[in-house]
Amino acid sequence: MELRAKLALLADAAKYDASCASSGSEKRDSTEGGIGSTEGMGICHAYAPDGRCISLLKLLLTNSCIFDCAYCINRKSSGVRRARFTVEEVVRLTLAFYRRNYIEGLFLSSGIIRSSDYTMEQLIRVARTLRETHGFHGYIHLKTIPEAAPELLAEAGRWADRLSINIELPQVASLRELAPEKDLPGIHGAMGTLSEHIAEAKDARRTPSRAVPPRFAPAGQSTQMIIGADNSTDGQILGTSDGLYKKFRMRRVYYSAYSPIPDASSRLPPQSPPLLREHRLYQADWLLRFYDFTTDEIMTGGEGGMLDLETDPKLAWALKNRDDFPVDLNRASRETLLRVPGLGARNVDRILEARRHSRVKLADLARLRVPLRKVAPFLMAPDHRPPPGQLDSTGLRQKLVDPSAFAAAQPRQLSLAL
């Protein structure tokens, strides 16, 4: 099969993996020579937390696999057309795309061929060849195979900016039923190994020394969960994510709505979950990571263990906890302001800075592009008091819910502003 045909097939097969954001990569000294820098068909566009759009060449080394995970289009029993890149072909493609300024880095995953160790060795060879032979300074994200030997995981971190191991499903029972070759304790063990190496490398960089500190996945590790392939509730999904953040210092958990595949098992649902469910999980995840919410607090805004699809999780929580509002814009703590619907972390910090010089008014928030309709019922300011009884009004929810946001979920970029 010619290279162009392989690229079309294996780039398309890689689209199901969402965990390819490249935030947090390490700057390299371009004066050392070489090509590429993360500062400056197969192309995906990932978004970093600062809003930068980052282009990556996103590929599978092969879509052949010895595993038979029921939810995977590339499972062993699938009738899809198969292809495989050589190491040299992936290296050549990456360099060619980079030189044309099409991409800023590589996201490389693979089906399991021969064995987990053999497949991991092939992925490492790609990264090592790019770094050592071609002096490549661009971003590299390797999908790590949890069943691979620990020494291979350790070597992968030397060459990659980020590593990821997909946890796949939120519950042990679901993984056992739909992906019996995969082992959750083994996945957790591999995550723990990566976490330890990442922490050791960070500690070494903080310690003054003449020796060059060891480099290990400076952008950390991430993972992905498939949403809607089993009966897991949003509460169970967020509980699993919270545990991963706390135990393994995970950089990011990605949520991918299950997409029905040809000749699917009867154990799988016939339809995808609403895309809006995936989006609400990302918003709830943001509350866990940056707004000091607990899973239990987030889930009080929903019913039956599921997030409210009609409104974002912070607003849903506030509507269930109206006694906590309104809060004084000029006296409330940072923690309290972060819980006001419509106030994001960046604007809260701007408000706190402005309070050092003068009293902040509601009109000032308009200049920060804060959605006044959303924040006004929950704030007091020198130029604003919520009308008596507004917070207790049964019609407040309907007034604040944006109908356009709850329209049929279409594949589009949705805002994470909370």
C-alpha positions as CSV (number, residue, x, y, z in Angstrom):
1,M,0.0,0.0,0.0
2,E,1.4,3.4,-0.9
3,L,2.2,5.9,1.7
4,R,-0.6,8.3,0.9
5,A,-3.2,5.5,1.2
6,K,-1.7,4.5,4.6
7,L,-1.9,8.1,5.8
8,A,-5.5,8.4,4.8
9,L,-6.4,5.2,6.6
10,L,-4.4,5.4,9.7
11,A,-5.0,9.2,10.3
12,D,-8.8,8.5,10.1
13,A,-8.4,5.5,12.5
14,A,-6.7,7.8,15.0
15,K,-9.7,10.3,15.2
16,Y,-11.3,8.3,18.0
17,D,-8.6,9.2,20.5
18,A,-9.3,12.6,22.0
19,S,-6.4,12.9,24.4
20,C,-4.0,14.9,22.1
21,A,-3.8,18.4,23.6
22,S,-0.3,19.6,23.8
23,S,-0.4,22.1,26.7
24,G,2.6,22.2,29.0
25,S,5.3,21.2,26.7
26,E,8.9,22.0,27.5
27,K,10.8,24.7,25.6
28,R,14.0,23.5,24.1
29,D,17.1,25.5,23.2
30,S,16.9,26.1,19.4
31,T,20.5,27.3,19.4
32,E,21.6,23.7,19.8
33,G,20.6,23.1,16.1
34,G,17.9,20.8,14.8
35,I,14.5,21.7,13.6
36,G,11.1,22.4,15.1
37,S,9.7,24.1,18.2
38,T,6.5,23.9,20.1
39,E,6.6,27.7,20.4
40,G,6.2,28.8,17.2
41,M,-4.7,14.8,6.0
42,G,-3.8,13.6,9.7
43,I,-3.7,17.0,11.2
44,C,-5.8,17.5,14.3
45,H,-6.3,20.8,16.1
46,A,-6.0,20.7,19.9
47,Y,-6.6,23.6,22.3
48,A,-4.3,24.4,25.1
49,P,-5.7,26.0,28.3
50,D,-4.4,29.4,27.2
51,G,-6.6,29.2,24.1
52,R,-3.8,28.5,21.6
53,C,-4.7,26.2,18.7
54,I,-2.0,23.6,18.3
55,S,-1.7,21.5,15.1
56,L,-0.5,17.9,15.5
57,L,0.0,15.0,13.1
58,K,-2.2,12.4,14.6
59,L,-1.6,8.8,13.5
60,L,-1.9,5.2,14.4
61,L,1.3,3.2,13.7
62,T,-1.2,0.4,12.8
63,N,-4.9,-0.3,13.1
64,S,-4.2,-4.0,13.4
65,C,-4.7,-5.3,17.0
66,I,-4.6,-8.6,18.8
67,F,-7.2,-7.2,21.4
68,D,-10.9,-7.5,20.8
69,C,-12.4,-4.6,22.7
70,A,-16.1,-4.5,21.9
71,Y,-16.3,-0.7,21.5
72,C,-13.2,-0.3,19.2
73,I,-13.5,-0.1,15.4
74,N,-10.0,-1.6,15.2
75,R,-10.7,-4.7,17.3
76,K,-9.4,-8.0,16.2
77,S,-12.7,-9.2,15.0
78,S,-13.5,-6.1,13.0
79,G,-13.7,-6.2,9.2
80,V,-12.0,-2.9,8.7
81,R,-9.2,-2.5,6.1
82,R,-5.8,-2.8,7.8
83,A,-2.6,-0.9,7.3
84,R,0.7,-0.4,9.1
85,F,3.4,2.3,8.9
86,T,7.1,1.5,9.3
87,V,9.0,3.6,11.8
88,E,10.9,5.3,9.0
89,E,7.6,6.2,7.3
90,V,6.2,8.0,10.4
91,V,9.5,9.8,10.9
92,R,9.5,10.9,7.2
93,L,5.9,12.1,7.4
94,T,6.4,14.0,10.6
95,L,9.5,15.9,9.3
96,A,7.8,16.6,5.9
97,F,4.7,18.1,7.6
98,Y,6.8,20.1,10.1
99,R,9.0,21.6,7.4
100,R,5.9,22.8,5.6
101,N,4.7,24.4,8.8
102,Y,1.6,22.3,8.8
103,I,2.1,20.9,12.3
104,E,3.8,21.6,15.6
105,G,4.2,18.1,16.7
106,L,3.2,14.4,16.6
107,F,0.5,12.4,18.4
108,L,1.3,8.7,17.9
109,S,-0.8,5.7,19.0
110,S,-1.2,2.2,17.8
111,G,-3.1,-1.0,17.9
112,I,-1.3,-3.9,19.7
113,I,0.7,-6.0,17.3
114,R,2.6,-9.2,18.2
115,S,2.8,-8.1,21.9
116,S,2.5,-5.0,24.1
117,D,6.3,-4.8,24.4
118,Y,6.9,-5.0,20.7
119,T,4.4,-2.3,19.9
120,M,5.8,0.0,22.6
121,E,9.3,-0.5,21.2
122,Q,8.1,0.6,17.8
123,L,6.5,3.8,19.2
124,I,9.7,4.6,21.2
125,R,11.8,4.1,18.0
126,V,9.8,6.7,16.2
127,A,10.3,9.3,19.0
128,R,14.0,8.4,19.6
129,T,14.8,8.6,15.8
130,L,13.1,12.0,15.6
131,R,15.0,13.4,18.6
132,E,18.4,11.8,18.1
133,T,18.9,11.3,14.4
134,H,17.0,14.4,13.2
135,G,17.3,16.8,16.1
136,F,13.5,17.3,16.2
137,H,12.5,19.8,18.8
138,G,8.7,19.7,18.2
139,Y,6.1,18.3,20.5
140,I,5.7,14.5,20.8
141,H,2.8,12.8,22.5
142,L,3.0,9.0,22.8
143,K,0.1,6.7,23.6
144,T,1.6,4.4,26.2
145,I,0.6,0.7,26.4
146,P,0.0,-0.2,30.1
147,E,0.9,-3.9,29.6
148,A,4.4,-3.0,28.4
149,A,7.5,-3.5,30.5
150,P,8.3,-0.8,33.1
151,E,11.7,-0.1,31.5
152,L,9.9,0.6,28.2
153,L,7.6,3.1,29.9
154,A,10.6,4.7,31.5
155,E,12.3,5.1,28.1
156,A,9.2,6.5,26.4
157,G,9.3,9.4,28.9
158,R,12.8,10.4,27.8
159,W,11.7,11.2,24.3
160,A,8.0,12.3,24.6
161,D,6.6,15.5,26.0
162,R,3.5,13.8,27.1
163,L,2.4,10.2,27.7
164,S,-1.1,8.9,28.0
165,I,-2.7,5.7,29.0
166,N,-6.4,5.3,28.3
167,I,-8.4,4.0,31.2
168,E,-11.2,3.4,28.6
169,L,-14.2,2.9,30.9
170,P,-15.1,4.3,34.3
171,Q,-16.1,1.0,36.0
172,V,-14.1,-2.2,36.5
173,A,-17.1,-4.3,35.6
174,S,-17.6,-2.5,32.3
175,L,-13.9,-2.9,31.4
176,R,-14.1,-6.6,32.3
177,E,-17.2,-7.1,30.1
178,L,-16.3,-5.0,27.0
179,A,-12.5,-5.2,27.0
180,P,-11.5,-8.5,28.8
181,E,-7.9,-8.4,27.7
182,K,-7.4,-5.1,29.6
183,D,-6.8,-5.0,33.3
184,L,-7.7,-2.0,35.4
185,P,-5.1,-2.7,38.2
186,G,-2.5,-3.0,35.5
187,I,-3.5,0.3,33.9
188,H,-3.4,1.9,37.4
189,G,0.0,0.4,38.0
190,A,1.4,1.8,34.7
191,M,-0.1,5.2,35.6
192,G,1.6,5.1,39.0
193,T,4.9,4.3,37.3
194,L,4.7,7.2,35.0
195,S,3.6,9.5,37.9
196,E,6.6,8.5,39.9
197,H,9.1,9.2,37.0
198,I,7.4,12.5,36.3
199,A,7.7,13.6,39.9
200,E,11.3,12.5,40.2
201,A,12.2,14.5,37.1
202,K,10.5,17.6,38.4
203,D,12.3,17.3,41.8
204,A,15.6,16.9,40.0
205,R,15.1,20.0,38.0
206,R,14.4,22.0,41.2
207,T,17.6,20.7,42.8
208,P,20.7,22.9,42.0
209,S,23.3,20.8,40.2
210,R,25.9,21.0,37.5
211,A,24.5,17.9,35.9
212,V,21.7,18.2,33.3
213,P,18.6,17.1,35.1
214,P,16.8,14.0,33.6
215,R,14.0,14.7,31.3
216,F,10.8,12.8,31.6
217,A,7.5,13.7,30.0
218,P,7.5,17.4,31.1
219,A,3.9,17.9,29.9
220,G,2.8,15.1,32.2
221,Q,0.3,12.3,31.5
222,S,-3.3,12.2,30.4
223,T,-6.0,9.6,29.9
224,Q,-9.3,9.1,28.1
225,M,-12.7,7.6,29.1
226,I,-15.4,6.5,26.6
227,I,-18.8,8.0,27.6
228,G,-22.0,6.2,26.9
229,A,-20.7,2.7,26.0
230,D,-21.8,1.4,29.4
231,N,-24.3,2.4,32.0
232,S,-21.9,4.5,34.1
233,T,-23.6,7.7,35.5
234,D,-21.9,11.1,35.3
235,G,-21.3,10.9,39.0
236,Q,-19.4,7.6,38.6
237,I,-17.4,9.1,35.7
238,L,-16.5,12.2,37.7
239,G,-15.6,10.2,40.7
240,T,-13.2,8.1,38.7
241,S,-11.7,11.2,37.2
242,D,-11.3,12.8,40.6
243,G,-9.5,9.8,41.8
244,L,-7.1,9.8,38.9
245,Y,-6.2,13.5,39.4
246,K,-5.5,12.9,43.1
247,K,-3.7,9.6,42.9
248,F,-1.7,9.9,39.8
249,R,-1.5,13.7,39.4
250,M,-3.1,13.3,36.0
251,R,-2.7,16.4,33.8
252,R,-6.0,15.9,32.0
253,V,-8.8,13.4,31.7
254,Y,-10.5,13.5,28.2
255,Y,-14.1,12.4,27.6
256,S,-15.1,10.8,24.3
257,A,-18.7,10.1,23.5
258,Y,-19.2,6.5,22.3
259,S,-19.7,6.3,18.5
260,P,-21.6,3.3,17.2
261,I,-19.4,1.0,15.0
262,P,-20.2,-1.5,12.3
263,D,-21.1,-5.0,13.4
264,A,-21.2,-3.8,17.0
265,S,-21.8,-6.2,19.9
266,S,-25.4,-6.3,21.3
267,R,-23.8,-5.3,24.6
268,L,-23.3,-1.8,23.2
269,P,-25.9,0.9,22.9
270,P,-27.3,1.4,19.3
271,Q,-26.9,5.2,19.5
272,S,-24.3,7.7,20.7
273,P,-25.0,9.7,23.9
274,P,-25.9,13.4,23.4
275,L,-22.7,15.4,22.5
276,L,-23.9,17.9,25.1
277,R,-23.3,15.2,27.8
278,E,-19.7,15.1,26.9
279,H,-19.5,18.9,27.0
280,R,-21.1,19.0,30.5
281,L,-18.6,16.5,31.7
282,Y,-15.8,18.7,30.5
283,Q,-17.3,21.7,32.3
284,A,-17.7,19.6,35.5
285,D,-14.1,18.4,35.2
286,W,-13.1,22.1,35.0
287,L,-14.9,22.7,38.3
288,L,-12.9,19.8,39.9
289,R,-9.6,21.0,38.7
290,F,-9.8,24.8,39.0
291,Y,-12.7,25.8,41.1
292,D,-12.3,23.6,44.2
293,F,-15.7,21.8,43.8
294,T,-16.1,18.3,45.0
295,T,-17.8,15.6,42.9
296,D,-20.7,15.5,45.4
297,E,-21.2,19.2,45.2
298,I,-21.2,19.1,41.4
299,M,-23.7,16.3,41.3
300,T,-26.2,18.1,43.6
301,G,-27.1,20.1,40.5
302,G,-28.3,17.1,38.6
303,E,-30.7,14.2,39.2
304,G,-30.3,10.4,39.3
305,G,-26.5,10.6,39.1
306,M,-26.6,12.6,35.8
307,L,-25.6,16.2,35.1
308,D,-28.3,18.6,34.1
309,L,-28.0,18.9,30.3
310,E,-30.0,22.2,30.1
311,T,-27.5,24.2,32.0
312,D,-23.8,24.2,32.9
313,P,-22.9,22.5,36.2
314,K,-21.9,25.6,38.1
315,L,-25.2,27.3,37.4
316,A,-27.1,24.1,38.2
317,W,-25.2,23.9,41.6
318,A,-26.0,27.6,42.3
319,L,-29.7,27.1,41.6
320,K,-29.8,24.2,44.1
321,N,-27.9,26.3,46.7
322,R,-29.6,29.7,46.5
323,D,-29.2,30.4,50.2
324,D,-25.5,31.0,49.6
325,F,-26.3,34.0,47.4
326,P,-26.1,36.9,46.7
327,V,-22.5,37.6,47.6
328,D,-20.8,40.9,47.8
329,L,-18.6,41.5,44.8
330,N,-16.2,43.7,46.9
331,R,-16.0,41.5,50.0
332,A,-16.3,37.9,49.0
333,S,-13.3,35.7,49.0
334,R,-11.8,34.3,45.9
335,E,-13.2,30.9,46.8
336,T,-16.7,32.4,47.1
337,L,-16.4,34.4,43.8
338,L,-15.3,31.3,41.9
339,R,-18.7,29.8,42.7
340,V,-20.7,32.6,41.1
341,P,-22.2,31.4,37.8
342,G,-20.6,33.3,34.9
343,L,-17.4,34.3,36.7
344,G,-14.3,32.4,35.4
345,A,-11.1,32.0,37.3
346,R,-9.2,34.6,35.2
347,N,-11.9,37.3,35.7
348,V,-12.1,36.5,39.4
349,D,-8.4,37.3,39.7
350,R,-8.9,40.5,37.7
351,I,-11.7,41.5,40.1
352,L,-9.5,40.9,43.2
353,E,-6.7,43.0,41.6
354,A,-9.1,45.8,40.8
355,R,-10.5,45.7,44.4
356,R,-7.1,46.8,45.7
357,H,-7.6,50.2,44.0
358,S,-11.4,50.9,44.0
359,R,-14.8,49.4,44.5
360,V,-15.8,47.2,41.7
361,K,-19.2,47.8,40.1
362,L,-21.4,45.5,38.0
363,A,-20.8,47.9,35.1
364,D,-17.1,47.1,35.4
365,L,-17.8,43.4,34.8
366,A,-19.3,44.3,31.5
367,R,-15.9,45.6,30.4
368,L,-14.5,42.2,31.3
369,R,-17.1,40.6,29.0
370,V,-18.8,38.8,32.0
371,P,-22.3,37.7,31.1
372,L,-24.3,40.1,33.3
373,R,-27.6,38.3,32.8
374,K,-26.0,35.2,34.4
375,V,-24.1,36.8,37.3
376,A,-26.5,39.6,38.3
377,P,-28.9,37.5,40.4
378,F,-26.0,36.1,42.4
379,L,-24.1,39.4,43.2
380,M,-24.3,42.6,45.1
381,A,-22.3,45.6,44.0
382,P,-22.4,49.4,44.6
383,D,-24.6,49.9,41.5
384,H,-26.6,46.7,41.8
385,R,-28.9,44.7,44.2
386,P,-30.9,41.7,43.0
387,P,-34.6,42.5,43.0
388,P,-36.4,41.2,46.2
389,G,-37.4,37.6,45.8
390,Q,-35.6,37.1,42.5
391,L,-33.3,34.4,43.9
392,D,-36.3,32.5,45.3
393,S,-38.3,32.8,42.1
394,T,-39.4,29.6,40.4
395,G,-38.8,31.3,37.1
396,L,-35.2,32.1,37.7
397,R,-33.9,28.9,36.2
398,Q,-35.9,29.4,33.0
399,K,-34.6,33.0,32.7
400,L,-31.0,31.9,33.0
401,V,-31.0,28.8,30.8
402,D,-29.8,29.7,27.3
403,P,-32.1,27.8,24.9
404,S,-29.5,27.9,22.1
405,A,-27.0,26.1,24.3
406,F,-29.5,23.3,24.8
407,A,-30.4,23.0,21.2
408,A,-29.7,19.6,19.6
409,A,-26.0,19.0,20.3
410,Q,-24.1,19.5,17.1
411,P,-20.3,18.8,16.7
412,R,-19.0,22.2,17.3
413,Q,-16.6,24.0,19.6
414,L,-18.4,24.8,22.9
415,S,-17.3,27.2,25.5
416,L,-15.9,26.1,28.9
417,A,-16.5,29.5,30.5
418,L,-18.2,28.9,33.9
